Amino acid sequence: MSSNLIEMKNLGKTSVQWLNAVGIRDKEKLQEVGSVEAYRKIKTRGFKVSKVLLYALEGALINAHWNKLDPSLKERLVEQAEDNG
């Protein structure tokens, strides 16, 4: 049984709509894709997003509020998201 994205911590109606728009429709798919790639897909699709979405996606995966993520983790996520290589 698939897990509903809207039930995950940090994810609201808009972020779930963005995830659905890029083919991520459940928790399992988000786990498979990962927060960085999901963020990249959403951004590439043309949605205007901030780094908070990246933190929210990671927080959703580890069941933590995005604002409670360690600053070093946030920094690594941003580096990965901005890495074009």
N, C-alpha and C positions, 0 to 999 in steps of 0.2 A: 504494500500500500504506500502510495506516495505521500510525502509530507507537504503540507500546504505552506508556501513561502510566507504568506501573511502572518502565520503563527510564529515565525522566527523573530528573535530579538532584533531590534533596529529597523526592520523592514515594514514600510507602510504601503499604502495603496499605490503611490507614484513609483516607488522603487520596484515594487512587484510588477507593475505594468511595464517598466523598462526591461526588467529581466525577461518577462514573457515575450517582449518584442524582439529579443535577441535569442529566443529559443530555450531559455532557462525557465522551466515551468514547475520545478519541484526542488525540494531540499537536496535530494540525491544528485540531481544534475548540477546544482550550484556547488556541491562538494566536489564533484568530478571536475568541473571547470576551474574552480578556485576563485578567490576574491579578485585577484589581480586581472586575470583574463576576463572575468565577468565585467569588471569595471572598464577594461579596454573595449570590449564589445559594445557596451552601452555608449561609451564616449564616441567610438567610431561610427556608430549609428546616427550620430548627430545630436544626441540629447545633451543639453547644457548641464553638466554635472560638476560638482566640486570634490575635493579630496575627502570630504566627509562621507560621501557615498562609498568610497573605497574602504574607509574605516568601518562603516556600517556593515558592509558585506563581510569583512573579516570578522567583525564582532558577532554577526549572525552565525557564522560557521563555528565559532568557539563559544557561543552563548554568553557573550559579554557585551555590556554597553560600549558603544564605540568610543565614548569619551574616557573610558577606563583602560583603554589599550595603552601599553607601555610606549613611551615616546620613541624608543629605539625600534619597536615593531612598526610604528607608523612611518618612521623614516625609511625602513627597509621596503615597506609596501609601496611608498611613493617612488623610490628608486626603481623598483621592479616595474611599476606601471609606466614609468617614463622611459625605460630602457627600450630602445628601438632595435637592439641587436637580438 
